[in-house]
Amino acid sequence: MEFLLHVLVTAGLLLLVAHWVKGFAIQSGKIALWSALVLGLANGIVKPVLVFFTLPLTVITLGLFLIVINAAMLKLAAAIVKGFDIKGFRPALLGSVLLTLLNLAVSAVFGI
C-alpha cells in the first residue's frame, strides 16, 4: 500500500517538475503514473548497482555524485516510457534535484 501511495505522489510530482523544468515533458497523467512506476523499479534495482560501482567517486565528491545517478535513473525511465521525454542531461539533473526536494517536502509534511 505504501509503495502505491509513493508511486501516486511521485507521479504528481513528476507532473509538477514537467511544468517547471524546460526540456522535461510528460504527455499525460497516465504516462506520469507509468513513469513513476518505472522510476521506482529503476531506483530499486538499477540504482544500488550503480551506487556500488561508483562508490569511490561518490566518496571523493562527498556524495554529490548521487545526484548524477538520480538524473541517470530519470533518463532511464524516460527512455523506457513512451511519452516521457527529457531532452538532455541538464534538464534531467535539474529535474532530479527538484524531484528529490519535493519528495522530501511531501514526506516531511505528510509523513509518507
C-alpha positions, -999 to +999 in steps of 0.1 A: +000+000+000+028+024+009+046+017-025+014+025-043+010+058-024+046+067-031+041+060-069+010+082-069+028+110-051+058+107-074+036+108-105+021+141-093+055+155-085+067+144-120+039+164-135+049+195-114+085+191-124+075+189-160+058+223-157+088+239-141+118+224-160+122+232-197+132+201-216+113+178-192+080+167-207+052+142-197+022+139-220-004+129-195-013+117-160-013+081-172+022+085-186+032+101-152+020+070-134+039+046-156+070+069-153+067+069-115+064+031-115+094+026-138+114+051-118+106+033-086+117+000-101+149+015-115+157+031-082+151-003-065+170-025-090+195-005-111+204+023-087+220+001-060+243-015-086+253+019-099+259+032-064+281+002-056+303+006-088+306+043-084+313+043-046+349+056-049+336+086-070+308+092-046+331+093-017+355+116-034+327+140-043+313+137-007+281+122-020+273+147-047+277+121-074+245+106-062+227+135-079+242+124-112+230+088-105+195+101-098+195+120-130+206+089-148+176+070-133+153+097-146+168+094-181+165+056-179+128+059-170+123+084-199+140+060-223+117+032-213+083+051-210+070+064-243+055+099-237+081+108-210+109+129-226+139+145-211+159+165-237+195+164-224+213+158-192+208+193-177+170+190-175+175+155-160+199+169-134+176+198-125+145+176-126+163+151-103+172+178-077+137+193-078+120+159-076+142+150-046+134+182-028+097+179-035+097+143-023+115+154+009+089+182+014+060+159+009+075+133+033+081+160+059+046+174+057+025+143+053+049+117+068+048+095+037 
